[in-house]
Amino acid sequence: MKYDDQFFNLSTEAYTKVELSANCENEEILKKQSQLLKILLKRFQAELKSKKLNNSGILKVKFQNSFSQESDLGYNEIDELVKSNNFDAFASQYCFYLKDVEYNCDESLPAYYEIIWDYKTYFEQLSMQQINITNQSNISNNEFIKAINDFQQLPIKYQIDILKSFVQSVEKGKNSNEHDIAVNTCLKEGHLFDEWKTRSWPTKEVYWDAGPQEYIDIHKTWWRTCMRCGYKDVFNHEPQELIDARKAKYRKSRIKKLESELKKLKNE
């Protein structure tokens, strides 16, 4: 399936319905685009699993903002990126296009953004990129090219199965990449730990004193987890941080109590 400029034309027509604003900061835009990519992949993955498929290689989903209900997940991200003129260039990389827009919202009709995915073109483009990488690396690509040709000759139902697996792989790769970025950030800046948690459990132990004697031993562990990379910090004894915090709390309570007693003595 060859690329068709009609989707760019659809996006252009859709943009005429929206008032564009100035661009936001790059870091904020990249974060929104990353969030939206995840949402789009999940929505289209659900569409791939449905039975409403045709042989065109095109899927479409609608993100709505109802007057009386919460907006669909992804609507706000699309809205912000479209209005800041940061949707089209980003989305076209993945062959996502803005098909239609309804900007007004009232009690009878919701506002919405309708997105289409030319998934066959995207898959073919991705395959060709891989071929180019393979060529540049001087690695034999005969098997890869054959696999692409075989894919294009398969009936649509088998192509859909392959696309389902592909979407899952993209999501897995994206999550792995985000985890790697988080790990590298923590190496440079340190972890962002949540609150300490603790757990106790008893075990039966045996010691010898004129024969076997049984007693209960209480074990305890403390841990906290990095909210960025997921690293778990585990101690088999109470961390010094908690000991210091407990002592400080006791001192504060003791001082308050002594000040209260001193005040009473002064008033006698």
Secondary structure as UniProt FT lines:
FT   HELIX           6..15
FT   TURN            16..17
FT   HELIX           26..49
FT   STRAND          58..65
FT   TURN            73..74
FT   HELIX           75..83
FT   TURN            84..85
FT   HELIX           88..92
FT   TURN            93..95
FT   STRAND          96..102
FT   STRAND          111..118
FT   HELIX           119..136
FT   TURN            137..138
FT   HELIX           142..153
FT   HELIX           156..189
FT   STRAND          197..208
FT   STRAND          212..226
FT   TURN            227..229
FT   STRAND          232..235
FT   HELIX           240..267
//
